[in-house]
């Protein structure tokens, strides 16, 4: 094959919290596709990395008492961090970029300036809704029930001086790209993008591309105080990592445009609308494809640390092996849609596909070759078209069927084609009963050798095609078959009879032991409960008061549900937050509370809290406080901590607690 190039990327990870199996999903899929292309003989560039700027990073670093750079370093390079996870999952990337890398920062400054000089970036003032976790700007009409349509969290009102990118200028070209080409897949994502962001009321809005309310980002070099919006910064990593606008690398001519960006559905908007518009602004070639995959769901919801429902890939890999985990992720869930993860489904997949089907086939076949031929098959064979042709026809056509699915990034379907052949091979053993043939080696030895050779060749071809998904396990299978490098190639996968007579076959260790599902689920539940307990902070609870309060006194305290309409820091106070509350009376209630150390005001907007509303008003920092918000107090690491009591948002403002 001539030297064809293939450039594939996975989204650079936003290092703001604990890594979970959902983070591994897209990167493992990207790795499998990169390995598949290398197997075909392509010159592959597989890029991944970390997106390390933004307000959320700055806030989390402040909470942790470290600098933003120290915070991201701790997640990316420290033990158990991003680099360790990719190593664990056997992710064979070619290049890793961090958006704090000096060459990237300098390139982004040049790109921003160039877009500004082109007239596509202009200065203005931003006023609207902002989702801090997603680093996303929204109009009022784009919100879902008043919350971020991507993550479902509260948004905050934001107003600041900013630069804007003229996305509206490129709306028609982007619309045409989405509707009339295969740029974005699956197709279900196309109309969602066009209807919600381009053909919506008001059309495609210009995008705010700088911030002045925080400092952790790429500085706009010609206007101090502005930092580049994290998404403009992050998206251009796909080109700066190849050497665009920098001297670090020199691969842009070789690999750009990208063949495909694999991205989660929550960031399709940025990749399918703004990314091509940015490139159009600079008159640069567009990537060939953006593929928006679904999420791994748990208990009906997206995995997220904030929801407390993450699944630890380290624990799963240790118990079941990395290859089994990689295989499960791509065998079980269609890549373009959401998938519901469960421990039971993981174990069932390992038992059914890997232990029963593949593992059993390899074990039985190599054991029989060892037993009946001392691990070396004779050259003479005796084919039986009636018994053999069904299997051999499936095997010789397998590569074509597999390739059709891989071209469409349908990993699940490609693996299904392989396992149809594996299941047929197991049936072939039962049809030919080698153990019966072995009873009379004089009469049936040649036929027995033929049966075992057909099985070994079938295993060999399937193993070639499984290599992108389970590289280490496939290497062990090849070793058991006595398959040299020529028998492991892409070209060899469409040929029959590649294994030479006399190849040394031996039965190795059991590749995929069967798991007792009942015992294992009980053990996993125990492990996960222990992990939850271990994750809880070591706290000291204040002892209960010994003084008794009579019931009538308690009943005179009027506890009410109140909803936060506004929350602001009190000037000249490090402790106080000023709340404007809906208490159900129709008149706003103002309460001051000393919890500024533990909460950012914007995180409390829309929350339903509990207040005592019949306390006499009192002055605090010259402002009147009409009641008291209820908090829980505990001591953690020797320091007092307060947590506001929050109740279900379905409870209406003014509801009495009793």
C-alpha positions as CSV (number, residue, x, y, z in Angstrom):
1,X,0.0,0.0,0.0
2,X,1.3,3.5,-0.7
3,X,1.9,5.9,2.1
4,X,-1.6,7.0,2.9
5,X,-2.1,9.4,5.9
6,X,-4.9,9.2,8.5
7,X,-5.4,11.8,11.2
8,X,-7.8,11.1,14.0
9,X,-8.5,13.0,17.2
10,X,-10.4,12.5,20.5
11,X,-11.6,15.5,22.5
12,X,-8.8,16.9,24.7
13,X,-10.0,16.1,28.2
14,X,-11.1,19.0,30.5
15,X,-9.2,18.1,33.8
16,X,-11.6,19.3,36.4
17,X,-12.3,16.2,38.4
18,X,-12.1,12.4,38.9
19,X,-11.7,10.3,35.8
20,X,-14.3,7.6,35.2
21,X,-15.1,4.9,32.6
22,X,-17.0,7.4,30.5
23,X,-13.8,9.4,29.9
24,X,-12.1,6.2,28.6
25,X,-15.0,5.4,26.2
26,X,-14.3,7.8,23.4
27,X,-10.5,7.6,23.8
28,X,-10.6,3.7,23.6
29,X,-12.7,4.0,20.5
30,X,-10.3,6.4,18.9
31,X,-7.4,4.1,19.8
32,X,-9.2,1.2,18.2
33,X,-9.7,3.1,15.0
34,X,-6.1,4.3,14.9
35,X,-4.9,0.7,15.4
36,X,-7.2,-0.4,12.7
37,X,-5.8,2.1,10.2
38,X,-2.2,1.2,11.2
39,X,-3.1,-2.4,10.6
40,X,-4.2,-1.4,7.1
41,X,-0.8,0.3,6.5
42,X,-1.8,3.9,7.0
43,X,0.6,6.6,8.3
44,X,-1.5,7.5,11.4
45,X,-1.5,10.5,13.7
46,X,-3.7,9.9,16.8
47,X,-3.9,13.1,18.8
48,X,-5.3,13.5,22.4
49,X,-4.5,15.8,25.2
50,X,-6.0,18.1,27.9
51,X,-7.9,21.4,27.7
52,X,-6.6,23.2,30.7
53,X,-7.9,26.8,30.7
54,X,-11.2,28.4,31.9
55,X,-13.1,29.8,34.8
56,X,-14.0,26.4,36.2
57,X,-10.4,25.4,36.5
58,X,-9.5,28.7,38.1
59,X,-12.3,28.3,40.7
60,X,-11.5,24.7,41.5
61,X,-7.8,25.6,42.0
62,X,-8.8,28.4,44.3
63,X,-11.0,26.0,46.3
64,X,-8.1,23.5,46.5
65,X,-5.7,26.2,47.6
66,X,-3.3,25.8,44.7
67,X,-2.5,27.6,41.5
68,X,-4.4,26.7,38.3
69,X,-1.2,25.2,36.8
70,X,-0.6,23.1,39.9
71,X,-4.3,22.0,39.8
72,X,-4.1,20.7,36.2
73,X,-0.7,19.2,36.6
74,X,-2.0,17.2,39.5
75,X,-4.8,15.7,37.3
76,X,-2.8,15.3,34.1
77,X,0.7,14.0,35.2
78,X,0.2,12.8,38.8
79,X,-0.3,9.1,39.6
80,X,-3.8,8.1,38.7
81,X,-4.2,11.1,36.4
82,X,-5.0,11.4,32.7
83,X,-1.6,10.0,31.4
84,X,-1.9,7.1,33.8
85,X,-5.4,6.2,32.7
86,X,-4.4,6.2,29.0
87,X,-1.5,4.0,29.8
88,X,-3.7,1.7,31.8
89,X,-6.2,1.4,28.9
90,X,-3.3,0.7,26.5
91,X,-4.1,3.9,24.5
92,X,-1.4,4.2,21.8
93,X,-1.6,7.9,21.0
94,X,1.0,9.5,18.7
95,X,0.9,13.0,20.2
96,X,-0.4,14.5,23.5
97,X,-1.1,18.2,23.7
98,X,-1.8,20.4,26.7
99,X,-3.3,23.8,26.0
100,X,-1.0,25.3,28.6
101,X,2.0,24.2,26.4
102,X,3.9,27.4,25.4
103,X,3.9,26.7,21.7
104,X,0.1,26.3,21.8
105,X,-0.4,29.5,23.8
106,X,1.7,31.5,21.4
107,X,-0.1,30.0,18.4
108,X,-3.5,30.9,19.8
109,X,-2.5,34.5,20.3
110,X,-1.5,34.7,16.6
111,X,-4.7,33.0,15.5
112,X,-6.9,35.4,17.6
113,X,-5.0,38.4,16.3
114,X,-5.3,37.2,12.7
115,X,-9.1,36.7,13.0
116,X,-9.4,40.1,14.6
117,X,-7.4,41.7,11.8
118,X,-9.6,39.9,9.3
119,X,-12.6,41.8,10.8
120,X,-14.2,38.6,12.1
121,X,-13.6,39.4,15.8
122,X,-14.9,42.7,17.2
123,X,-15.2,44.2,20.7
124,X,-18.4,44.6,22.6
125,X,-20.2,43.7,25.8
126,X,-21.6,40.4,26.7
127,X,-24.8,40.1,28.7
128,X,-26.6,36.8,29.0
129,X,-26.6,33.3,30.5
130,X,-23.4,31.4,31.2
131,X,-22.9,27.8,32.3
132,X,-19.6,27.6,34.2
133,X,-19.3,23.7,34.1
134,X,-19.7,23.6,30.3
135,X,-18.0,27.0,29.7
136,X,-20.9,27.7,27.4
137,X,-22.9,30.9,26.6
138,X,-26.6,30.6,26.0
139,X,-29.5,32.9,25.1
140,X,-32.7,32.8,27.2
141,X,-34.5,30.8,24.4
142,X,-31.9,28.1,24.3
143,X,-32.2,27.2,28.0
144,X,-34.1,24.1,29.0
145,X,-36.4,24.9,31.9
146,X,-34.1,27.8,32.7
147,X,-31.0,25.6,32.9
148,X,-28.1,24.6,30.7
149,X,-29.5,22.4,27.9
150,X,-26.2,20.4,27.8
151,X,-25.6,19.5,31.4
152,X,-28.9,20.5,33.1
153,X,-27.1,22.7,35.7
154,X,-28.0,26.2,36.8
155,X,-26.7,29.1,34.6
156,X,-25.7,32.5,35.9
157,X,-26.2,36.0,34.6
158,X,-23.0,37.2,33.1
159,X,-22.1,40.7,31.9
160,X,-18.6,41.8,30.9
161,X,-16.6,43.5,28.2
162,X,-15.7,40.9,25.6
163,X,-14.7,40.2,22.0
164,X,-17.1,38.5,19.7
165,X,-16.6,36.3,16.7
166,X,-19.0,36.9,13.7
167,X,-20.4,33.4,13.6
168,X,-23.5,34.9,11.9
169,X,-21.4,35.8,8.9
170,X,-20.8,32.1,8.3
171,X,-24.2,30.8,9.1
172,X,-25.3,30.0,5.6
173,X,-22.0,28.2,4.7
174,X,-22.1,26.2,7.9
175,X,-25.8,25.3,7.3
176,X,-24.9,24.1,3.8
177,X,-22.0,22.1,5.2
178,X,-24.2,20.3,7.7
179,X,-27.2,19.7,5.4
180,X,-25.6,18.9,2.1
181,X,-22.4,16.9,3.0
182,X,-21.4,14.1,5.3
183,X,-19.4,16.4,7.5
184,X,-21.4,15.6,10.7
185,X,-22.5,12.1,11.7
186,X,-24.6,10.4,12.8
187,X,-27.2,12.2,10.7
188,X,-29.5,12.5,13.8
189,X,-27.1,15.2,15.1
190,X,-27.5,17.3,11.9
191,X,-31.0,18.6,12.3
192,X,-30.5,19.1,16.0
193,X,-27.7,21.5,15.2
194,X,-29.4,23.3,12.3
195,X,-32.8,23.6,14.0
196,X,-31.5,24.6,17.5
197,X,-28.7,27.0,16.5
198,X,-28.9,28.2,12.9
199,X,-32.6,28.1,11.9
200,X,-33.8,29.1,15.4
201,X,-35.3,32.4,16.3
202,X,-32.7,35.1,15.8
203,X,-30.5,32.8,13.8
204,X,-26.9,31.9,14.6
205,X,-25.6,34.3,17.2
206,X,-22.2,35.8,17.2
207,X,-20.0,34.0,19.8
208,X,-18.3,35.6,22.8
209,X,-14.6,34.7,22.4
210,X,-12.9,36.5,25.2
211,X,-13.5,36.9,29.0
212,X,-12.5,39.5,31.5
213,X,-14.0,38.2,34.7
214,X,-11.1,35.7,35.3
215,X,-7.5,35.4,34.3
216,X,-6.7,31.7,33.7
217,X,-6.6,31.5,29.9
218,X,-4.5,32.5,26.9
219,X,-4.0,36.3,27.2
220,X,-5.2,38.5,24.3
221,X,-1.8,40.0,23.6
222,X,-3.1,43.3,22.2
223,X,-5.7,43.9,24.9
224,X,-4.6,43.2,28.5
225,X,-7.3,41.9,30.8
226,X,-8.9,39.7,28.1
227,X,-8.3,36.0,27.9
228,X,-9.3,33.9,24.9
229,X,-12.6,32.0,25.3
230,X,-11.7,28.4,26.2
231,X,-13.5,26.9,23.2
232,X,-11.6,28.9,20.6
233,X,-8.4,28.0,22.5
234,X,-9.3,24.3,22.7
235,X,-10.5,23.7,19.2
236,X,-7.4,25.0,17.5
237,X,-5.3,22.3,19.3
238,X,-6.1,20.0,16.4
239,X,-4.0,22.3,14.2
240,X,-1.4,23.7,16.6
241,X,-0.5,20.1,17.5
242,X,0.6,19.7,13.9
243,X,2.6,22.8,13.9
244,X,0.1,25.4,12.7
245,X,1.4,28.9,13.7
246,X,4.3,27.4,15.6
247,X,7.7,25.8,15.1
248,X,7.2,22.9,17.5
249,X,6.0,20.5,14.9
250,X,5.9,20.4,11.1
251,X,3.1,17.9,10.3
252,X,0.2,20.2,9.1
253,X,0.8,19.6,5.4
254,X,1.0,15.9,6.0
255,X,-2.1,15.3,8.1
256,X,-4.4,18.3,7.8
257,X,-7.3,18.2,7.2
258,X,-8.2,15.7,9.9
259,X,-10.0,12.6,8.7
260,X,-12.3,12.5,11.7
261,X,-12.8,14.2,15.1
262,X,-14.5,11.8,17.5
263,X,-16.5,13.9,20.1
264,X,-19.1,13.4,22.7
265,X,-22.6,14.6,21.8
266,X,-22.4,17.4,24.4
267,X,-19.7,19.2,22.4
268,X,-21.0,18.6,18.9
269,X,-22.2,22.2,18.7
270,X,-18.7,23.6,19.1
271,X,-17.2,21.1,16.6
272,X,-20.0,21.2,14.0
273,X,-20.8,24.9,14.0
274,X,-18.1,27.1,15.5
275,X,-15.1,25.0,14.5
276,X,-15.8,25.1,10.8
277,X,-16.7,28.8,11.1
278,X,-13.4,29.6,12.7
279,X,-11.6,27.7,9.9
280,X,-13.6,29.5,7.2
281,X,-12.6,32.8,8.8
282,X,-8.9,31.9,8.3
283,X,-9.6,30.3,4.9
284,X,-8.3,26.9,6.1
285,X,-9.4,23.5,4.9
286,X,-12.2,21.9,7.0
287,X,-11.9,18.5,8.7
288,X,-13.4,15.7,6.7
289,X,-15.8,14.5,9.4
290,X,-17.0,15.1,12.9
291,X,-18.6,12.0,14.6
292,X,-20.7,12.7,17.7
293,X,-20.9,9.6,19.9
294,X,-23.3,9.1,22.8
295,X,-22.7,8.9,26.5
296,X,-22.2,6.0,28.9
297,X,-25.2,6.2,31.2
298,X,-25.5,4.8,34.7
299,X,-28.9,4.4,36.5
300,X,-30.5,6.4,33.7
301,X,-28.2,9.4,34.0
302,X,-24.9,10.5,32.5
303,X,-21.9,9.6,34.5
304,X,-20.5,12.6,36.4
305,X,-18.6,13.2,39.6
306,X,-21.1,15.8,40.6
307,X,-23.8,13.1,40.6
308,X,-21.8,10.7,42.6
309,X,-22.2,8.0,40.0
310,X,-18.8,7.5,38.4
311,X,-17.4,4.0,37.6
312,X,-13.7,3.5,38.4
313,X,-11.8,2.1,35.3
314,X,-8.8,1.2,37.5
315,X,-10.8,-1.2,39.6
316,X,-12.5,-2.7,36.6
317,X,-9.3,-3.2,34.7
318,X,-7.6,-4.8,37.7
319,X,-10.4,-7.3,38.1
320,X,-11.2,-8.2,34.5
321,X,-8.2,-7.1,32.5
322,X,-7.7,-4.1,30.2
323,X,-8.6,-5.9,27.0
324,X,-11.9,-7.2,28.4
325,X,-12.8,-3.7,29.5
326,X,-11.8,-2.2,26.1
327,X,-13.8,-5.0,24.3
328,X,-16.9,-4.4,26.5
329,X,-17.0,-0.7,25.7
330,X,-17.0,-1.2,22.0
331,X,-18.8,-4.5,21.7
332,X,-21.8,-3.6,23.8
333,X,-22.8,0.0,22.9
334,X,-23.6,1.4,19.4
335,X,-21.0,4.2,19.1
336,X,-23.5,6.9,17.9
337,X,-26.0,6.4,20.7
338,X,-26.1,6.4,24.5
339,X,-25.3,3.2,26.3
340,X,-26.4,2.0,29.7
341,X,-23.5,0.7,31.8
342,X,-24.0,-1.9,34.5
343,X,-21.7,-4.3,36.3
344,X,-24.1,-7.1,35.3
345,X,-23.9,-6.3,31.6
346,X,-20.1,-6.1,31.8
347,X,-19.8,-9.5,33.4
348,X,-22.4,-11.1,31.0
349,X,-20.4,-9.8,28.0
350,X,-17.1,-11.2,29.3
351,X,-18.7,-14.5,30.1
352,X,-20.7,-14.8,26.8
353,X,-18.3,-13.4,24.2
354,X,-14.9,-13.8,25.7
355,X,-15.1,-16.8,28.0
356,X,-17.7,-19.0,26.2
357,X,-17.2,-18.1,22.6
358,X,-13.6,-16.8,21.9
359,X,-11.8,-18.3,24.9
360,X,-13.5,-21.6,24.6
361,X,-12.7,-21.9,20.8
362,X,-9.0,-21.1,21.3
363,X,-8.7,-23.4,24.3
364,X,-10.4,-26.4,22.7
365,X,-8.7,-26.1,19.4
366,X,-5.1,-25.6,20.7
367,X,-5.7,-28.3,23.3
368,X,-6.7,-30.8,20.6
369,X,-3.7,-29.9,18.4
370,X,-1.5,-30.5,21.4
371,X,-3.1,-33.8,22.3
372,X,-3.5,-35.4,18.9
373,X,-0.5,-34.0,17.0
374,X,2.0,-33.0,19.6
375,X,1.4,-29.3,18.7
376,X,2.4,-29.7,15.0
377,X,-0.1,-30.4,12.2
378,X,0.9,-32.6,9.3
379,X,0.9,-31.1,5.8
380,X,-1.6,-33.6,4.3
381,X,-5.2,-32.5,4.6
382,X,-8.5,-33.9,3.4
383,X,-11.2,-31.3,2.8
384,X,-14.9,-32.1,2.9
385,X,-16.8,-29.4,1.0
386,X,-20.1,-30.4,2.6
387,X,-18.8,-29.9,6.1
388,X,-16.0,-27.2,5.5
389,X,-17.3,-24.8,2.9
390,X,-19.8,-23.0,5.2
391,X,-17.1,-22.1,7.7
392,X,-14.3,-21.3,5.1
393,X,-16.7,-19.1,3.1
394,X,-17.6,-17.0,6.1
395,X,-14.0,-16.6,7.0
396,X,-12.7,-15.6,3.6
397,X,-15.5,-12.9,3.3
398,X,-15.1,-11.7,6.9
399,X,-12.6,-9.0,6.3
400,X,-14.9,-7.3,3.7
401,X,-17.9,-7.3,6.0
402,X,-15.8,-6.1,8.9
403,X,-14.3,-3.3,6.9
404,X,-17.7,-2.1,5.7
405,X,-18.7,-1.5,9.4
406,X,-15.4,0.0,10.4
407,X,-15.6,2.6,7.6
408,X,-18.9,3.7,9.3
409,X,-17.3,3.7,12.8
410,X,-19.7,1.0,13.7
411,X,-17.4,-0.9,16.1
412,X,-20.2,-2.9,17.6
413,X,-21.3,-4.2,14.2
414,X,-17.7,-5.0,13.1
415,X,-17.3,-7.1,16.2
416,X,-20.6,-8.7,15.6
417,X,-19.3,-9.9,12.2
418,X,-16.2,-11.4,13.9
419,X,-18.3,-13.2,16.6
420,X,-20.7,-14.7,14.0
421,X,-17.7,-16.5,12.6
422,X,-16.4,-17.5,16.1
423,X,-19.8,-18.9,17.0
424,X,-19.9,-20.8,13.7
425,X,-16.5,-22.2,14.4
426,X,-17.7,-23.5,17.8
427,X,-20.6,-25.2,16.0
428,X,-18.1,-26.6,13.5
429,X,-16.3,-28.4,16.3
430,X,-19.5,-30.1,17.4
431,X,-20.4,-31.0,13.8
432,X,-17.1,-32.7,13.2
433,X,-16.5,-34.2,16.7
434,X,-12.7,-34.3,16.6
435,X,-12.6,-36.5,19.7
436,X,-14.5,-39.2,17.7
437,X,-12.2,-38.9,14.7
438,X,-9.2,-39.3,17.1
439,X,-10.3,-42.7,18.2
440,X,-9.1,-44.1,14.8
441,X,-6.1,-42.1,13.7
442,X,-5.2,-44.5,11.0
443,X,-8.5,-44.0,9.2
444,X,-9.3,-40.4,10.3
445,X,-6.0,-38.7,11.1
446,X,-5.9,-36.7,7.9
447,X,-9.5,-35.6,8.3
448,X,-8.8,-34.7,11.9
449,X,-5.8,-32.6,10.9
450,X,-8.0,-30.8,8.3
451,X,-10.6,-30.0,10.9
452,X,-8.1,-28.6,13.4
453,X,-6.3,-26.6,10.6
454,X,-9.6,-25.0,9.6
455,X,-10.3,-24.1,13.1
456,X,-6.8,-22.6,13.6
457,X,-7.0,-20.6,10.4
458,X,-10.4,-19.3,11.5
459,X,-9.0,-18.2,14.8
460,X,-6.1,-16.6,13.1
461,X,-8.2,-14.4,10.8
462,X,-10.6,-13.4,13.6
463,X,-7.6,-12.5,15.8
464,X,-6.1,-10.2,13.1
465,X,-9.4,-8.3,13.1
466,X,-9.8,-8.3,16.9
467,X,-6.3,-6.8,17.3
468,X,-7.3,-3.1,17.3
469,X,-9.7,-3.9,20.2
470,X,-7.7,-6.3,22.3
471,X,-4.1,-6.0,21.3
472,X,-2.5,-7.8,24.2
473,X,-4.9,-10.8,24.2
474,X,-4.6,-11.1,20.5
475,X,-0.8,-11.2,20.8
476,X,-1.2,-14.2,23.2
477,X,-3.5,-15.9,20.8
478,X,-1.1,-15.6,17.9
479,X,1.6,-17.1,20.1
480,X,-0.6,-20.1,20.9
481,X,-1.3,-20.6,17.1
482,X,2.4,-20.3,16.2
483,X,1.5,-17.4,13.9
484,X,4.5,-15.4,12.7
485,X,4.3,-11.7,11.7
486,X,3.2,-12.6,8.1
487,X,0.2,-14.4,9.5
488,X,-0.9,-11.3,11.6
489,X,-1.2,-8.7,8.8
490,X,-4.2,-7.0,7.2
491,X,-3.5,-8.6,3.9
492,X,-3.4,-12.1,5.4
493,X,-6.9,-11.6,6.9
494,X,-8.5,-12.2,3.5
495,X,-6.4,-15.2,2.6
496,X,-7.0,-18.8,3.5
497,X,-4.1,-21.2,4.3
498,X,-1.6,-18.8,5.7
499,X,-0.6,-20.9,8.7
500,X,2.1,-23.2,7.5
501,X,2.1,-27.0,8.1
502,X,4.3,-27.7,11.1
503,X,3.5,-24.5,12.9
504,X,4.0,-25.0,16.6
505,X,0.6,-24.9,18.4
506,X,0.3,-25.0,22.1
507,X,-2.4,-24.4,24.7
508,X,-1.6,-21.5,26.9
509,X,-3.2,-20.1,29.9
510,X,-7.0,-19.5,29.9
511,X,-7.4,-16.1,28.3
512,X,-10.8,-15.2,29.8
513,X,-11.8,-17.2,32.9
514,X,-15.5,-17.4,33.4
515,X,-16.9,-15.3,36.2
516,X,-19.4,-16.4,38.8
517,X,-21.8,-13.5,38.2
518,X,-23.7,-13.8,41.5
519,X,-20.6,-13.7,43.7
520,X,-19.0,-11.1,41.6
521,X,-21.9,-8.7,41.7
522,X,-22.0,-9.1,45.5
523,X,-18.2,-8.4,45.7
524,X,-18.5,-5.3,43.4
525,X,-21.3,-3.9,45.5
526,X,-19.1,-4.4,48.6
527,X,-16.1,-2.7,46.9
528,X,-18.2,0.2,45.7
529,X,-19.8,0.8,49.1
530,X,-16.3,0.8,50.7
531,X,-15.1,3.3,48.0
532,X,-18.0,5.6,48.8
533,X,-17.2,5.5,52.5
534,X,-13.5,6.1,51.8
535,X,-14.4,9.1,49.7
536,X,-16.3,10.7,52.5
537,X,-14.4,13.4,54.4
538,X,-13.2,12.6,57.9
539,X,-15.6,14.8,59.9
540,X,-16.3,15.5,63.5
541,X,-20.0,16.1,64.4
542,X,-20.9,18.4,67.3
543,X,-22.4,16.4,70.2
544,X,-26.1,16.7,70.7
545,X,-27.4,19.2,73.1
546,X,-28.5,17.8,76.5
547,X,-30.8,20.7,77.3
548,X,-34.4,19.8,76.4
549,X,-36.7,22.2,74.5
550,X,-40.4,21.8,75.0
551,X,-42.6,21.1,72.0
552,X,-44.5,24.4,72.1
553,X,-41.3,26.4,72.0
554,X,-40.1,24.4,69.0
555,X,-43.5,24.9,67.2
556,X,-43.1,28.7,67.4
557,X,-40.1,28.6,65.0
558,X,-41.5,29.1,61.5
559,X,-39.4,27.0,59.1
560,X,-40.2,27.8,55.4
561,X,-38.9,26.7,52.0
562,X,-37.4,29.7,50.2
563,X,-36.0,30.0,46.7
564,X,-32.9,31.9,45.8
565,X,-33.7,34.7,43.3
566,X,-30.4,36.5,43.7
567,X,-27.2,36.1,45.7
568,X,-24.4,38.6,46.1
569,X,-21.2,39.0,48.2
570,X,-21.5,41.7,50.9
571,X,-18.9,44.5,50.3
572,X,-16.1,44.7,52.9
573,X,-17.1,41.3,54.3
574,X,-15.3,38.0,53.7
575,X,-18.0,36.0,55.4
576,X,-21.4,37.3,54.3
577,X,-23.6,36.6,51.3
578,X,-26.8,38.6,50.7
579,X,-29.7,36.5,49.5
580,X,-32.9,37.8,47.8
581,X,-35.5,35.1,48.5
582,X,-38.9,34.1,47.3
583,X,-40.7,33.1,50.5
584,X,-44.1,32.6,48.9
585,X,-45.6,35.9,50.2
586,X,-45.1,37.8,47.0
587,X,-42.6,40.2,48.6
588,X,-38.9,39.4,48.4
589,X,-37.2,38.6,51.7
590,X,-33.5,39.6,52.3
591,X,-31.4,37.3,54.5
592,X,-27.7,37.7,55.2
593,X,-25.7,34.5,55.9
594,X,-22.1,33.9,56.9
595,X,-21.4,31.1,54.4
596,X,-19.3,33.0,51.8
597,X,-16.3,30.8,52.5
598,X,-18.1,27.7,51.4
599,X,-20.3,28.8,48.4
600,X,-19.9,30.9,45.3
601,X,-23.0,33.1,44.9
602,X,-23.7,32.0,41.4
603,X,-23.8,28.3,42.5
604,X,-26.8,29.1,44.7
605,X,-29.1,30.7,42.2
606,X,-32.4,28.8,41.8
607,X,-31.7,26.6,44.9
608,X,-34.5,25.8,47.4
609,X,-33.3,26.4,50.9
610,X,-34.8,26.4,54.4
611,X,-35.1,29.5,56.5
612,X,-36.6,30.5,59.9
613,X,-38.7,33.5,58.9
614,X,-40.2,34.7,62.2
615,X,-36.9,35.8,63.9
616,X,-36.8,39.6,64.6
617,X,-34.8,41.5,61.9
618,X,-31.3,42.4,62.7
619,X,-28.6,44.6,61.1
620,X,-25.4,43.0,59.7
621,X,-22.8,45.2,58.0
622,X,-25.4,48.0,57.9
623,X,-27.9,45.8,56.0
624,X,-31.1,44.2,57.4
625,X,-31.4,40.5,57.6
626,X,-35.0,39.1,57.9
627,X,-34.5,35.6,59.2
628,X,-31.9,32.9,59.2
629,X,-30.9,30.2,56.7
630,X,-30.5,26.7,58.1
631,X,-27.1,25.1,57.8
632,X,-25.4,21.9,59.0
633,X,-22.1,22.4,60.8
634,X,-19.3,19.9,61.2
635,X,-15.5,19.9,61.6
636,X,-13.3,18.7,58.8
637,X,-9.5,18.5,59.2
638,X,-9.8,20.7,62.2
639,X,-11.7,23.4,60.4
640,X,-15.4,24.3,60.8
641,X,-17.5,23.7,57.7
642,X,-21.1,24.8,56.9
643,X,-23.5,23.3,54.4
644,X,-26.8,24.9,53.6
645,X,-29.8,22.7,54.0
646,X,-31.2,22.3,50.4
647,X,-34.5,20.6,49.7
648,X,-36.2,19.3,46.6
649,X,-36.9,22.0,44.0
650,X,-40.4,20.7,43.6
651,X,-41.2,22.1,47.0
652,X,-42.9,25.5,46.4
653,X,-41.6,28.7,47.9
654,X,-43.3,29.4,51.3
655,X,-44.1,25.7,52.1
656,X,-44.0,25.2,55.8
657,X,-41.7,22.6,57.2
658,X,-43.1,20.6,60.1
